Amino acid sequence: MNFEKFQEAVDILEIASKITQSELKKKYQKLSKIYHPDMPDGDAVKFKEINEAYKLVSIYIQNFRFKLDEEEFYEQNPLSRKSKDWFYSF
């Protein structure tokens, strides 16, 4: 996989930026229902494209490695930083 193929898959699935595995699956299911060949407005080529894009992005998400440090923790859990947030100072 190279970045160009990955970016193409992201564009096909209409993903903005950050996404979880469950959000990706919902997005895939929504697009699959629209473009499935058995649907009135279905398109077999687009459906195949969506399936391939989903597989590629799903593999990427499953194999993504997180850094196990404080910065990564707060990036993934922004509301955990209680002591420095303005709304916890009241």
PDB file of N, CA, C and O in Angstrom:
ATOM      1  N   MET A   1       0.853  -1.167   0.000  1.00  0.00           N
ATOM      2  CA  MET A   1       0.000   0.000   0.000  1.00  0.00           C
ATOM      3  C   MET A   1       0.901   1.232   0.000  1.00  0.00           C
ATOM      4  O   MET A   1       1.869   1.303   0.757  1.00  0.00           O
ATOM      5  N   ASN A   2       0.577   2.195  -0.847  1.00  0.00           N
ATOM      6  CA  ASN A   2       1.270   3.471  -0.809  1.00  0.00           C
ATOM      7  C   ASN A   2       0.269   4.556  -0.434  1.00  0.00           C
ATOM      8  O   ASN A   2      -0.938   4.312  -0.410  1.00  0.00           O
ATOM      9  N   PHE A   3       0.769   5.750  -0.143  1.00  0.00           N
ATOM     10  CA  PHE A   3      -0.115   6.803   0.356  1.00  0.00           C
ATOM     11  C   PHE A   3      -1.154   7.220  -0.682  1.00  0.00           C
ATOM     12  O   PHE A   3      -2.284   7.543  -0.317  1.00  0.00           O
ATOM     13  N   GLU A   4      -0.799   7.220  -1.951  1.00  0.00           N
ATOM     14  CA  GLU A   4      -1.748   7.631  -2.989  1.00  0.00           C
ATOM     15  C   GLU A   4      -2.959   6.695  -3.030  1.00  0.00           C
ATOM     16  O   GLU A   4      -4.098   7.150  -3.144  1.00  0.00           O
ATOM     17  N   LYS A   5      -2.706   5.380  -2.935  1.00  0.00           N
ATOM     18  CA  LYS A   5      -3.814   4.413  -2.915  1.00  0.00           C
ATOM     19  C   LYS A   5      -4.653   4.590  -1.647  1.00  0.00           C
ATOM     20  O   LYS A   5      -5.881   4.513  -1.675  1.00  0.00           O
ATOM     21  N   PHE A   6      -3.951   4.827  -0.537  1.00  0.00           N
ATOM     22  CA  PHE A   6      -4.641   5.033   0.728  1.00  0.00           C
ATOM     23  C   PHE A   6      -5.518   6.285   0.652  1.00  0.00           C
ATOM     24  O   PHE A   6      -6.676   6.249   1.067  1.00  0.00           O
ATOM     25  N   GLN A   7      -4.984   7.383   0.130  1.00  0.00           N
ATOM     26  CA  GLN A   7      -5.745   8.631   0.022  1.00  0.00           C
ATOM     27  C   GLN A   7      -6.933   8.466  -0.909  1.00  0.00           C
ATOM     28  O   GLN A   7      -8.001   9.022  -0.652  1.00  0.00           O
ATOM     29  N   GLU A   8      -6.767   7.718  -1.976  1.00  0.00           N
ATOM     30  CA  GLU A   8      -7.869   7.440  -2.897  1.00  0.00           C
ATOM     31  C   GLU A   8      -8.977   6.676  -2.175  1.00  0.00           C
ATOM     32  O   GLU A   8     -10.157   6.974  -2.355  1.00  0.00           O
ATOM     33  N   ALA A   9      -8.599   5.697  -1.362  1.00  0.00           N
ATOM     34  CA  ALA A   9      -9.586   4.921  -0.600  1.00  0.00           C
ATOM     35  C   ALA A   9     -10.327   5.813   0.390  1.00  0.00           C
ATOM     36  O   ALA A   9     -11.539   5.682   0.559  1.00  0.00           O
ATOM     37  N   VAL A  10      -9.606   6.714   1.039  1.00  0.00           N
ATOM     38  CA  VAL A  10     -10.227   7.647   1.983  1.00  0.00           C
ATOM     39  C   VAL A  10     -11.224   8.546   1.257  1.00  0.00           C
ATOM     40  O   VAL A  10     -12.314   8.809   1.767  1.00  0.00           O
ATOM     41  N   ASP A  11     -10.854   9.014   0.076  1.00  0.00           N
ATOM     42  CA  ASP A  11     -11.756   9.861  -0.714  1.00  0.00           C
ATOM     43  C   ASP A  11     -12.995   9.091  -1.166  1.00  0.00           C
ATOM     44  O   ASP A  11     -14.101   9.631  -1.132  1.00  0.00           O
ATOM     45  N   ILE A  12     -12.826   7.847  -1.584  1.00  0.00           N
ATOM     46  CA  ILE A  12     -13.961   7.025  -2.024  1.00  0.00           C
ATOM     47  C   ILE A  12     -14.961   6.841  -0.895  1.00  0.00           C
ATOM     48  O   ILE A  12     -16.172   6.882  -1.114  1.00  0.00           O
ATOM     49  N   LEU A  13     -14.449   6.636   0.317  1.00  0.00           N
ATOM     50  CA  LEU A  13     -15.324   6.423   1.474  1.00  0.00           C
ATOM     51  C   LEU A  13     -15.815   7.731   2.095  1.00  0.00           C
ATOM     52  O   LEU A  13     -16.572   7.716   3.066  1.00  0.00           O
ATOM     53  N   GLU A  14     -15.383   8.860   1.534  1.00  0.00           N
ATOM     54  CA  GLU A  14     -15.812  10.181   1.987  1.00  0.00           C
ATOM     55  C   GLU A  14     -15.508  10.408   3.465  1.00  0.00           C
ATOM     56  O   GLU A  14     -16.356  10.884   4.219  1.00  0.00           O
ATOM     57  N   ILE A  15     -14.286  10.059   3.868  1.00  0.00           N
ATOM     58  CA  ILE A  15     -13.855  10.226   5.250  1.00  0.00           C
ATOM     59  C   ILE A  15     -13.146  11.561   5.378  1.00  0.00           C
ATOM     60  O   ILE A  15     -12.283  11.894   4.565  1.00  0.00           O
ATOM     61  N   ALA A  16     -13.514  12.336   6.410  1.00  0.00           N
ATOM     62  CA  ALA A  16     -12.926  13.663   6.597  1.00  0.00           C
ATOM     63  C   ALA A  16     -11.531  13.585   7.196  1.00  0.00           C
ATOM     64  O   ALA A  16     -10.567  14.012   6.562  1.00  0.00           O
ATOM     65  N   SER A  17     -11.406  13.055   8.389  1.00  0.00           N
ATOM     66  CA  SER A  17     -10.076  12.941   9.006  1.00  0.00           C
ATOM     67  C   SER A  17     -10.044  11.762   9.959  1.00  0.00           C
ATOM     68  O   SER A  17      -9.859  10.626   9.521  1.00  0.00           O
ATOM     69  N   LYS A  18     -10.217  12.002  11.248  1.00  0.00           N
ATOM     70  CA  LYS A  18     -10.144  10.911  12.219  1.00  0.00           C
ATOM     71  C   LYS A  18     -11.430  10.095  12.181  1.00  0.00           C
ATOM     72  O   LYS A  18     -12.529  10.633  12.046  1.00  0.00           O
ATOM     73  N   ILE A  19     -11.259   8.783  12.305  1.00  0.00           N
ATOM     74  CA  ILE A  19     -12.419   7.891  12.281  1.00  0.00           C
ATOM     75  C   ILE A  19     -12.073   6.619  13.054  1.00  0.00           C
ATOM     76  O   ILE A  19     -10.936   6.150  13.021  1.00  0.00           O
ATOM     77  N   THR A  20     -13.053   6.079  13.737  1.00  0.00           N
ATOM     78  CA  THR A  20     -12.854   4.817  14.449  1.00  0.00           C
ATOM     79  C   THR A  20     -13.266   3.667  13.544  1.00  0.00           C
ATOM     80  O   THR A  20     -13.877   3.871  12.495  1.00  0.00           O
ATOM     81  N   GLN A  21     -12.923   2.462  13.964  1.00  0.00           N
ATOM     82  CA  GLN A  21     -13.301   1.270  13.194  1.00  0.00           C
ATOM     83  C   GLN A  21     -14.823   1.168  13.085  1.00  0.00           C
ATOM     84  O   GLN A  21     -15.342   0.842  12.018  1.00  0.00           O
ATOM     85  N   SER A  22     -15.538   1.442  14.168  1.00  0.00           N
ATOM     86  CA  SER A  22     -17.001   1.337  14.121  1.00  0.00           C
ATOM     87  C   SER A  22     -17.610   2.428  13.233  1.00  0.00           C
ATOM     88  O   SER A  22     -18.600   2.175  12.547  1.00  0.00           O
ATOM     89  N   GLU A  23     -17.039   3.629  13.237  1.00  0.00           N
ATOM     90  CA  GLU A  23     -17.533   4.692  12.348  1.00  0.00           C
ATOM     91  C   GLU A  23     -17.266   4.341  10.890  1.00  0.00           C
ATOM     92  O   GLU A  23     -18.099   4.597  10.021  1.00  0.00           O
ATOM     93  N   LEU A  24     -16.109   3.758  10.627  1.00  0.00           N
ATOM     94  CA  LEU A  24     -15.774   3.327   9.272  1.00  0.00           C
ATOM     95  C   LEU A  24     -16.768   2.284   8.786  1.00  0.00           C
ATOM     96  O   LEU A  24     -17.226   2.336   7.644  1.00  0.00           O
ATOM     97  N   LYS A  25     -17.100   1.339   9.653  1.00  0.00           N
ATOM     98  CA  LYS A  25     -18.042   0.283   9.279  1.00  0.00           C
ATOM     99  C   LYS A  25     -19.423   0.865   8.964  1.00  0.00           C
ATOM    100  O   LYS A  25     -20.068   0.440   8.006  1.00  0.00           O
ATOM    101  N   LYS A  26     -19.876   1.828   9.759  1.00  0.00           N
ATOM    102  CA  LYS A  26     -21.177   2.466   9.505  1.00  0.00           C
ATOM    103  C   LYS A  26     -21.167   3.206   8.172  1.00  0.00           C
ATOM    104  O   LYS A  26     -22.129   3.136   7.408  1.00  0.00           O
ATOM    105  N   LYS A  27     -20.072   3.917   7.899  1.00  0.00           N
ATOM    106  CA  LYS A  27     -19.940   4.651   6.647  1.00  0.00           C
ATOM    107  C   LYS A  27     -19.966   3.683   5.462  1.00  0.00           C
ATOM    108  O   LYS A  27     -20.624   3.934   4.452  1.00  0.00           O
ATOM    109  N   TYR A  28     -19.238   2.575   5.604  1.00  0.00           N
ATOM    110  CA  TYR A  28     -19.202   1.553   4.560  1.00  0.00           C
ATOM    111  C   TYR A  28     -20.596   0.966   4.316  1.00  0.00           C
ATOM    112  O   TYR A  28     -21.014   0.810   3.169  1.00  0.00           O
ATOM    113  N   GLN A  29     -21.305   0.645   5.386  1.00  0.00           N
ATOM    114  CA  GLN A  29     -22.641   0.068   5.247  1.00  0.00           C
ATOM    115  C   GLN A  29     -23.599   1.041   4.559  1.00  0.00           C
ATOM    116  O   GLN A  29     -24.414   0.640   3.727  1.00  0.00           O
ATOM    117  N   LYS A  30     -23.492   2.318   4.914  1.00  0.00           N
ATOM    118  CA  LYS A  30     -24.349   3.330   4.306  1.00  0.00           C
ATOM    119  C   LYS A  30     -24.094   3.418   2.800  1.00  0.00           C
ATOM    120  O   LYS A  30     -25.031   3.401   2.002  1.00  0.00           O
ATOM    121  N   LEU A  31     -22.813   3.511   2.419  1.00  0.00           N
ATOM    122  CA  LEU A  31     -22.473   3.599   0.994  1.00  0.00           C
ATOM    123  C   LEU A  31     -22.808   2.310   0.254  1.00  0.00           C
ATOM    124  O   LEU A  31     -23.224   2.353  -0.904  1.00  0.00           O
ATOM    125  N   SER A  32     -22.634   1.170   0.904  1.00  0.00           N
ATOM    126  CA  SER A  32     -22.945  -0.116   0.281  1.00  0.00           C
ATOM    127  C   SER A  32     -24.431  -0.236  -0.049  1.00  0.00           C
ATOM    128  O   SER A  32     -24.807  -0.771  -1.092  1.00  0.00           O
ATOM    129  N   LYS A  33     -25.261   0.266   0.850  1.00  0.00           N
ATOM    130  CA  LYS A  33     -26.705   0.212   0.596  1.00  0.00           C
ATOM    131  C   LYS A  33     -27.087   1.081  -0.596  1.00  0.00           C
ATOM    132  O   LYS A  33     -27.995   0.738  -1.353  1.00  0.00           O
ATOM    133  N   ILE A  34     -26.407   2.184  -0.757  1.00  0.00           N
ATOM    134  CA  ILE A  34     -26.709   3.093  -1.864  1.00  0.00           C
ATOM    135  C   ILE A  34     -26.271   2.496  -3.200  1.00  0.00           C
ATOM    136  O   ILE A  34     -27.026   2.520  -4.172  1.00  0.00           O
ATOM    137  N   TYR A  35     -25.053   1.963  -3.245  1.00  0.00           N
ATOM    138  CA  TYR A  35     -24.455   1.549  -4.517  1.00  0.00           C
ATOM    139  C   TYR A  35     -24.519   0.049  -4.803  1.00  0.00           C
ATOM    140  O   TYR A  35     -23.971  -0.402  -5.809  1.00  0.00           O
ATOM    141  N   HIS A  36     -25.174  -0.731  -3.944  1.00  0.00           N
ATOM    142  CA  HIS A  36     -25.264  -2.173  -4.190  1.00  0.00           C
ATOM    143  C   HIS A  36     -25.962  -2.406  -5.529  1.00  0.00           C
ATOM    144  O   HIS A  36     -26.960  -1.751  -5.830  1.00  0.00           O
ATOM    145  N   PRO A  37     -25.444  -3.334  -6.328  1.00  0.00           N
ATOM    146  CA  PRO A  37     -26.024  -3.578  -7.665  1.00  0.00           C
ATOM    147  C   PRO A  37     -27.510  -3.949  -7.659  1.00  0.00           C
ATOM    148  O   PRO A  37     -28.191  -3.746  -8.664  1.00  0.00           O
ATOM    149  N   ASP A  38     -28.023  -4.485  -6.557  1.00  0.00           N
ATOM    150  CA  ASP A  38     -29.433  -4.860  -6.485  1.00  0.00           C
ATOM    151  C   ASP A  38     -30.342  -3.678  -6.158  1.00  0.00           C
ATOM    152  O   ASP A  38     -31.564  -3.808  -6.217  1.00  0.00           O
ATOM    153  N   MET A  39     -29.765  -2.536  -5.817  1.00  0.00           N
ATOM    154  CA  MET A  39     -30.569  -1.359  -5.490  1.00  0.00           C
ATOM    155  C   MET A  39     -30.939  -0.628  -6.780  1.00  0.00           C
ATOM    156  O   MET A  39     -30.246  -0.763  -7.788  1.00  0.00           O
ATOM    157  N   PRO A  40     -32.037   0.152  -6.755  1.00  0.00           N
ATOM    158  CA  PRO A  40     -32.473   0.857  -7.970  1.00  0.00           C
ATOM    159  C   PRO A  40     -31.387   1.757  -8.574  1.00  0.00           C
ATOM    160  O   PRO A  40     -31.237   1.802  -9.795  1.00  0.00           O
ATOM    161  N   ASP A  41     -30.639   2.464  -7.743  1.00  0.00           N
ATOM    162  CA  ASP A  41     -29.585   3.347  -8.236  1.00  0.00           C
ATOM    163  C   ASP A  41     -28.207   2.714  -8.094  1.00  0.00           C
ATOM    164  O   ASP A  41     -27.195   3.413  -8.062  1.00  0.00           O
ATOM    165  N   GLY A  42     -28.175   1.392  -8.007  1.00  0.00           N
ATOM    166  CA  GLY A  42     -26.931   0.669  -7.785  1.00  0.00           C
ATOM    167  C   GLY A  42     -25.943   0.782  -8.935  1.00  0.00           C
ATOM    168  O   GLY A  42     -26.307   1.025 -10.086  1.00  0.00           O
ATOM    169  N   ASP A  43     -24.684   0.596  -8.578  1.00  0.00           N
ATOM    170  CA  ASP A  43     -23.605   0.681  -9.559  1.00  0.00           C
ATOM    171  C   ASP A  43     -22.549  -0.344  -9.166  1.00  0.00           C
ATOM    172  O   ASP A  43     -21.862  -0.178  -8.157  1.00  0.00           O
ATOM    173  N   ALA A  44     -22.420  -1.401  -9.960  1.00  0.00           N
ATOM    174  CA  ALA A  44     -21.512  -2.505  -9.621  1.00  0.00           C
ATOM    175  C   ALA A  44     -20.063  -2.050  -9.535  1.00  0.00           C
ATOM    176  O   ALA A  44     -19.318  -2.522  -8.676  1.00  0.00           O
ATOM    177  N   VAL A  45     -19.658  -1.150 -10.403  1.00  0.00           N
ATOM    178  CA  VAL A  45     -18.272  -0.661 -10.394  1.00  0.00           C
ATOM    179  C   VAL A  45     -18.009   0.148  -9.132  1.00  0.00           C
ATOM    180  O   VAL A  45     -16.998  -0.054  -8.459  1.00  0.00           O
ATOM    181  N   LYS A  46     -18.908   1.056  -8.813  1.00  0.00           N
ATOM    182  CA  LYS A  46     -18.752   1.880  -7.605  1.00  0.00           C
ATOM    183  C   LYS A  46     -18.806   0.999  -6.355  1.00  0.00           C
ATOM    184  O   LYS A  46     -18.058   1.237  -5.407  1.00  0.00           O
ATOM    185  N   PHE A  47     -19.667  -0.001  -6.336  1.00  0.00           N
ATOM    186  CA  PHE A  47     -19.784  -0.914  -5.200  1.00  0.00           C
ATOM    187  C   PHE A  47     -18.468  -1.672  -4.983  1.00  0.00           C
ATOM    188  O   PHE A  47     -18.011  -1.825  -3.850  1.00  0.00           O
ATOM    189  N   LYS A  48     -17.877  -2.136  -6.060  1.00  0.00           N
ATOM    190  CA  LYS A  48     -16.590  -2.833  -5.959  1.00  0.00           C
ATOM    191  C   LYS A  48     -15.512  -1.883  -5.445  1.00  0.00           C
ATOM    192  O   LYS A  48     -14.680  -2.269  -4.624  1.00  0.00           O
ATOM    193  N   GLU A  49     -15.528  -0.664  -5.920  1.00  0.00           N
ATOM    194  CA  GLU A  49     -14.575   0.360  -5.491  1.00  0.00           C
ATOM    195  C   GLU A  49     -14.706   0.633  -3.992  1.00  0.00           C
ATOM    196  O   GLU A  49     -13.704   0.765  -3.290  1.00  0.00           O
ATOM    197  N   ILE A  50     -15.939   0.716  -3.511  1.00  0.00           N
ATOM    198  CA  ILE A  50     -16.204   0.948  -2.088  1.00  0.00           C
ATOM    199  C   ILE A  50     -15.707  -0.229  -1.254  1.00  0.00           C
ATOM    200  O   ILE A  50     -15.097  -0.029  -0.204  1.00  0.00           O
ATOM    201  N   ASN A  51     -15.961  -1.448  -1.711  1.00  0.00           N
ATOM    202  CA  ASN A  51     -15.493  -2.648  -0.989  1.00  0.00           C
ATOM    203  C   ASN A  51     -13.974  -2.668  -0.870  1.00  0.00           C
ATOM    204  O   ASN A  51     -13.437  -2.931   0.207  1.00  0.00           O
ATOM    205  N   GLU A  52     -13.289  -2.393  -1.955  1.00  0.00           N
ATOM    206  CA  GLU A  52     -11.826  -2.395  -1.929  1.00  0.00           C
ATOM    207  C   GLU A  52     -11.282  -1.287  -1.032  1.00  0.00           C
ATOM    208  O   GLU A  52     -10.312  -1.493  -0.303  1.00  0.00           O
ATOM    209  N   ALA A  53     -11.903  -0.120  -1.086  1.00  0.00           N
ATOM    210  CA  ALA A  53     -11.477   0.993  -0.243  1.00  0.00           C
ATOM    211  C   ALA A  53     -11.690   0.663   1.231  1.00  0.00           C
ATOM    212  O   ALA A  53     -10.835   0.955   2.067  1.00  0.00           O
ATOM    213  N   TYR A  54     -12.821   0.060   1.543  1.00  0.00           N
ATOM    214  CA  TYR A  54     -13.114  -0.318   2.931  1.00  0.00           C
ATOM    215  C   TYR A  54     -12.076  -1.302   3.452  1.00  0.00           C
ATOM    216  O   TYR A  54     -11.584  -1.155   4.570  1.00  0.00           O
ATOM    217  N   LYS A  55     -11.744  -2.299   2.652  1.00  0.00           N
ATOM    218  CA  LYS A  55     -10.740  -3.283   3.073  1.00  0.00           C
ATOM    219  C   LYS A  55      -9.402  -2.622   3.351  1.00  0.00           C
ATOM    220  O   LYS A  55      -8.760  -2.918   4.359  1.00  0.00           O
ATOM    221  N   LEU A  56      -8.977  -1.729   2.467  1.00  0.00           N
ATOM    222  CA  LEU A  56      -7.692  -1.071   2.605  1.00  0.00           C
ATOM    223  C   LEU A  56      -7.642  -0.203   3.870  1.00  0.00           C
ATOM    224  O   LEU A  56      -6.698  -0.305   4.652  1.00  0.00           O
ATOM    225  N   VAL A  57      -8.644   0.642   4.071  1.00  0.00           N
ATOM    226  CA  VAL A  57      -8.665   1.530   5.233  1.00  0.00           C
ATOM    227  C   VAL A  57      -8.842   0.722   6.516  1.00  0.00           C
ATOM    228  O   VAL A  57      -8.245   1.051   7.542  1.00  0.00           O
ATOM    229  N   SER A  58      -9.651  -0.321   6.468  1.00  0.00           N
ATOM    230  CA  SER A  58      -9.862  -1.166   7.643  1.00  0.00           C
ATOM    231  C   SER A  58      -8.561  -1.835   8.082  1.00  0.00           C
ATOM    232  O   SER A  58      -8.257  -1.883   9.274  1.00  0.00           O
ATOM    233  N   ILE A  59      -7.801  -2.346   7.132  1.00  0.00           N
ATOM    234  CA  ILE A  59      -6.504  -2.955   7.458  1.00  0.00           C
ATOM    235  C   ILE A  59      -5.584  -1.921   8.090  1.00  0.00           C
ATOM    236  O   ILE A  59      -4.880  -2.214   9.057  1.00  0.00           O
ATOM    237  N   TYR A  60      -5.591  -0.715   7.543  1.00  0.00           N
ATOM    238  CA  TYR A  60      -4.755   0.357   8.099  1.00  0.00           C
ATOM    239  C   TYR A  60      -5.133   0.651   9.545  1.00  0.00           C
ATOM    240  O   TYR A  60      -4.261   0.752  10.409  1.00  0.00           O
ATOM    241  N   ILE A  61      -6.430   0.787   9.809  1.00  0.00           N
ATOM    242  CA  ILE A  61      -6.890   1.095  11.165  1.00  0.00           C
ATOM    243  C   ILE A  61      -6.549  -0.044  12.125  1.00  0.00           C
ATOM    244  O   ILE A  61      -6.106   0.206  13.246  1.00  0.00           O
ATOM    245  N   GLN A  62      -6.748  -1.274  11.703  1.00  0.00           N
ATOM    246  CA  GLN A  62      -6.467  -2.420  12.573  1.00  0.00           C
ATOM    247  C   GLN A  62      -4.985  -2.541  12.896  1.00  0.00           C
ATOM    248  O   GLN A  62      -4.624  -3.005  13.978  1.00  0.00           O
ATOM    249  N   ASN A  63      -4.132  -2.134  11.981  1.00  0.00           N
ATOM    250  CA  ASN A  63      -2.700  -2.274  12.184  1.00  0.00           C
ATOM    251  C   ASN A  63      -2.022  -0.999  12.691  1.00  0.00           C
ATOM    252  O   ASN A  63      -0.803  -0.968  12.857  1.00  0.00           O
ATOM    253  N   PHE A  64      -2.805   0.045  12.935  1.00  0.00           N
ATOM    254  CA  PHE A  64      -2.222   1.290  13.418  1.00  0.00           C
ATOM    255  C   PHE A  64      -1.670   1.078  14.823  1.00  0.00           C
ATOM    256  O   PHE A  64      -2.298   0.424  15.655  1.00  0.00           O
ATOM    257  N   ARG A  65      -0.520   1.624  15.071  1.00  0.00           N
ATOM    258  CA  ARG A  65       0.098   1.495  16.389  1.00  0.00           C
ATOM    259  C   ARG A  65       0.087   2.843  17.085  1.00  0.00           C
ATOM    260  O   ARG A  65       0.441   3.867  16.502  1.00  0.00           O
ATOM    261  N   PHE A  66      -0.322   2.822  18.333  1.00  0.00           N
ATOM    262  CA  PHE A  66      -0.333   4.032  19.138  1.00  0.00           C
ATOM    263  C   PHE A  66       0.935   4.124  19.954  1.00  0.00           C
ATOM    264  O   PHE A  66       1.477   3.118  20.410  1.00  0.00           O
ATOM    265  N   LYS A  67       1.396   5.338  20.129  1.00  0.00           N
ATOM    266  CA  LYS A  67       2.491   5.552  21.061  1.00  0.00           C
ATOM    267  C   LYS A  67       1.884   5.523  22.454  1.00  0.00           C
ATOM    268  O   LYS A  67       0.841   6.133  22.692  1.00  0.00           O
ATOM    269  N   LEU A  68       2.513   4.836  23.351  1.00  0.00           N
ATOM    270  CA  LEU A  68       1.976   4.715  24.711  1.00  0.00           C
ATOM    271  C   LEU A  68       2.619   5.755  25.608  1.00  0.00           C
ATOM    272  O   LEU A  68       3.261   5.430  26.607  1.00  0.00           O
ATOM    273  N   ASP A  69       2.433   7.008  25.233  1.00  0.00           N
ATOM    274  CA  ASP A  69       2.978   8.079  26.060  1.00  0.00           C
ATOM    275  C   ASP A  69       1.877   9.071  26.405  1.00  0.00           C
ATOM    276  O   ASP A  69       0.750   8.958  25.922  1.00  0.00           O
ATOM    277  N   GLU A  70       2.209  10.028  27.230  1.00  0.00           N
ATOM    278  CA  GLU A  70       1.219  10.980  27.743  1.00  0.00           C
ATOM    279  C   GLU A  70       0.590  11.810  26.624  1.00  0.00           C
ATOM    280  O   GLU A  70      -0.622  12.027  26.620  1.00  0.00           O
ATOM    281  N   GLU A  71       1.396  12.270  25.687  1.00  0.00           N
ATOM    282  CA  GLU A  71       0.888  13.093  24.592  1.00  0.00           C
ATOM    283  C   GLU A  71      -0.169  12.345  23.770  1.00  0.00           C
ATOM    284  O   GLU A  71      -1.225  12.896  23.460  1.00  0.00           O
ATOM    285  N   GLU A  72       0.117  11.111  23.426  1.00  0.00           N
ATOM    286  CA  GLU A  72      -0.827  10.301  22.661  1.00  0.00           C
ATOM    287  C   GLU A  72      -2.096  10.026  23.472  1.00  0.00           C
ATOM    288  O   GLU A  72      -3.201  10.053  22.931  1.00  0.00           O
ATOM    289  N   PHE A  73      -1.933   9.762  24.762  1.00  0.00           N
ATOM    290  CA  PHE A  73      -3.079   9.504  25.627  1.00  0.00           C
ATOM    291  C   PHE A  73      -4.045  10.687  25.615  1.00  0.00           C
ATOM    292  O   PHE A  73      -5.252  10.506  25.452  1.00  0.00           O
ATOM    293  N   TYR A  74      -3.511  11.895  25.787  1.00  0.00           N
ATOM    294  CA  TYR A  74      -4.380  13.070  25.819  1.00  0.00           C
ATOM    295  C   TYR A  74      -4.941  13.423  24.444  1.00  0.00           C
ATOM    296  O   TYR A  74      -6.018  14.012  24.346  1.00  0.00           O
ATOM    297  N   GLU A  75      -4.229  13.072  23.399  1.00  0.00           N
ATOM    298  CA  GLU A  75      -4.763  13.288  22.063  1.00  0.00           C
ATOM    299  C   GLU A  75      -5.966  12.388  21.817  1.00  0.00           C
ATOM    300  O   GLU A  75      -6.943  12.808  21.197  1.00  0.00           O
ATOM    301  N   GLN A  76      -5.897  11.152  22.303  1.00  0.00           N
ATOM    302  CA  GLN A  76      -6.992  10.209  22.126  1.00  0.00           C
ATOM    303  C   GLN A  76      -8.114  10.415  23.146  1.00  0.00           C
ATOM    304  O   GLN A  76      -9.255  10.027  22.897  1.00  0.00           O
ATOM    305  N   ASN A  77      -7.798  11.021  24.287  1.00  0.00           N
ATOM    306  CA  ASN A  77      -8.761  11.241  25.371  1.00  0.00           C
ATOM    307  C   ASN A  77      -8.678  12.693  25.837  1.00  0.00           C
ATOM    308  O   ASN A  77      -8.201  12.952  26.942  1.00  0.00           O
ATOM    309  N   PRO A  78      -9.125  13.633  25.028  1.00  0.00           N
ATOM    310  CA  PRO A  78      -8.916  15.049  25.351  1.00  0.00           C
ATOM    311  C   PRO A  78      -9.576  15.506  26.646  1.00  0.00           C
ATOM    312  O   PRO A  78      -9.091  16.456  27.261  1.00  0.00           O
ATOM    313  N   LEU A  79     -10.645  14.881  27.081  1.00  0.00           N
ATOM    314  CA  LEU A  79     -11.325  15.316  28.300  1.00  0.00           C
ATOM    315  C   LEU A  79     -10.666  14.775  29.563  1.00  0.00           C
ATOM    316  O   LEU A  79     -11.122  15.065  30.669  1.00  0.00           O
ATOM    317  N   SER A  80      -9.614  14.001  29.415  1.00  0.00           N
ATOM    318  CA  SER A  80      -8.915  13.451  30.578  1.00  0.00           C
ATOM    319  C   SER A  80      -7.938  14.445  31.198  1.00  0.00           C
ATOM    320  O   SER A  80      -7.452  14.223  32.307  1.00  0.00           O
ATOM    321  N   ARG A  81      -7.654  15.512  30.510  1.00  0.00           N
ATOM    322  CA  ARG A  81      -6.676  16.484  30.976  1.00  0.00           C
ATOM    323  C   ARG A  81      -7.366  17.500  31.894  1.00  0.00           C
ATOM    324  O   ARG A  81      -7.474  18.677  31.550  1.00  0.00           O
ATOM    325  N   LYS A  82      -7.818  17.056  33.027  1.00  0.00           N
ATOM    326  CA  LYS A  82      -8.608  17.876  33.932  1.00  0.00           C
ATOM    327  C   LYS A  82      -7.851  19.064  34.517  1.00  0.00           C
ATOM    328  O   LYS A  82      -8.406  20.161  34.584  1.00  0.00           O
ATOM    329  N   SER A  83      -6.643  18.884  34.928  1.00  0.00           N
ATOM    330  CA  SER A  83      -5.943  19.928  35.656  1.00  0.00           C
ATOM    331  C   SER A  83      -5.626  21.157  34.817  1.00  0.00           C
ATOM    332  O   SER A  83      -5.501  22.244  35.381  1.00  0.00           O
ATOM    333  N   LYS A  84      -5.491  21.042  33.514  1.00  0.00           N
ATOM    334  CA  LYS A  84      -5.097  22.167  32.675  1.00  0.00           C
ATOM    335  C   LYS A  84      -6.242  22.764  31.876  1.00  0.00           C
ATOM    336  O   LYS A  84      -6.053  23.800  31.238  1.00  0.00           O
ATOM    337  N   ASP A  85      -7.398  22.166  31.883  1.00  0.00           N
ATOM    338  CA  ASP A  85      -8.518  22.689  31.118  1.00  0.00           C
ATOM    339  C   ASP A  85      -9.213  23.817  31.864  1.00  0.00           C
ATOM    340  O   ASP A  85      -9.388  23.742  33.080  1.00  0.00           O
ATOM    341  N   TRP A  86      -9.606  24.849  31.154  1.00  0.00           N
ATOM    342  CA  TRP A  86     -10.224  26.023  31.758  1.00  0.00           C
ATOM    343  C   TRP A  86     -11.535  25.685  32.444  1.00  0.00           C
ATOM    344  O   TRP A  86     -11.850  26.286  33.471  1.00  0.00           O
ATOM    345  N   PHE A  87     -12.312  24.744  31.917  1.00  0.00           N
ATOM    346  CA  PHE A  87     -13.625  24.464  32.498  1.00  0.00           C
ATOM    347  C   PHE A  87     -13.542  23.631  33.767  1.00  0.00           C
ATOM    348  O   PHE A  87     -14.568  23.427  34.416  1.00  0.00           O
ATOM    349  N   TYR A  88     -12.373  23.144  34.148  1.00  0.00           N
ATOM    350  CA  TYR A  88     -12.218  22.439  35.415  1.00  0.00           C
ATOM    351  C   TYR A  88     -11.691  23.349  36.517  1.00  0.00           C
ATOM    352  O   TYR A  88     -11.533  22.914  37.658  1.00  0.00           O
ATOM    353  N   SER A  89     -11.422  24.588  36.191  1.00  0.00           N
ATOM    354  CA  SER A  89     -10.825  25.503  37.171  1.00  0.00           C
ATOM    355  C   SER A  89     -11.875  26.242  38.013  1.00  0.00           C
ATOM    356  O   SER A  89     -11.515  27.023  38.894  1.00  0.00           O
ATOM    357  N   PHE A  90     -13.129  26.013  37.761  1.00  0.00           N
ATOM    358  CA  PHE A  90     -14.185  26.706  38.524  1.00  0.00           C
ATOM    359  C   PHE A  90     -14.503  26.010  39.814  1.00  0.00           C
ATOM    360  O   PHE A  90     -15.365  26.466  40.566  1.00  0.00           O
TER     361      PHE A  90
END
